[in-house]
């Protein structure tokens, strides 16, 4: 337990830029996201040091009312309650900006997951990440693909920049996605900062997107399927559309010598992808919860 003296020495302030390099365990997630974060640090002393880091991101160019929260604290400061000081300041700032909610992604059953739920956050969804050998994906789908009977008007192709507005509308009924998150990576840009156009697949009908499978290159010959979505009016064809997009993307990724692919599975909704990962002898490597606090 903290002594009264230790509690009195815990404070919140904006971090200095050079301080972030000293806490890679707390700041790692900031480098993986494209959002512009307004940061606050939980400071303990002495000696004075960062023991927690939080950030607030929102769409500054619109009237959006949903914000994103970044929140990392050292376990000791989470369990002993000092993290509450940092969270309270972020919530106060969000309310001052007239935001209506804050969303965050955490590892399932982690100390932060437990703390945030106890602080009023509710679960929007839980996602699992499965790792599967890419050769097994193609070998599994290749004979099945010969039996598919897609509609003539379905056009299966790669993802293009011009698809992004329609893609945002396609995803919107299922998940809140900020405009800057949808990005086709250009040559020379850092891996993982956008979707690979050649390895991402979409299906369109008369110029309208009805399905999308979005893939990132994580490096190390590993692909990551972040989204697999089918439009609400085509849910009865979800299994076929999903398989078609996956098969195309897997074949294109193999041409670039990819060795494995990571699937994101929305637990409770995306049974098809989860069953597919099981059948291909995949292994679950991560489980994450998407939490939201109504302000």
Number of C-alpha atoms within 10 A of each C-alpha: 10 12 7 8 9 13 16 11 12 21 15 18 14 14 16 11 8 8 13 17 12 12 15 12 14 21 19 13 12 18 10 12 13 11 17 14 16 15 19 23 25 26 22 20 15 9 7 10 15 24 22 25 28 26 20 21 18 22 16 8 6 7 10 13 14 22 21 20 26 23 25 23 22 17 14 14 19 19 16 12 14 22 26 17 13 24 21 12 15 22 18 12 14 23 14 9 12 15 18 14 18 24 21 19 20 20 17 17 12 13 16 20 21 16 17 22 14 10 13 13 21 16 16 14 16 19 21 19 23 23 21 23 18 22 16 17 22 19 12 15 17 13 10 11 14 8 8 12 8 12 8 7 10 17 16 18 18 20 23 16 12 9 18 15 11 14 20 17 13 20 19 13 10 12 11 11 12 16 11 12 14 18 15 22 18 13 8 6 9 13 16 17 20 20 25 26 21 18 28 27 27 30 23 16 14 8 11 13 20 23 26 28 26 26 30 24 22 15 12 9 14 19 25 23 22 16 17 25 21 24 19 14 9 11 14 11 12 20 13 15 25 21 19 20 23 26 19 21 26 24 17 17 24 16 9 11 11 20 15 22 26 25 26 24 25 20 16 9 12 15 13 14 21 20 12 17 24 14 13 17 13 22 14 17 11 13 18 20 22 18 21 23 21 12 15
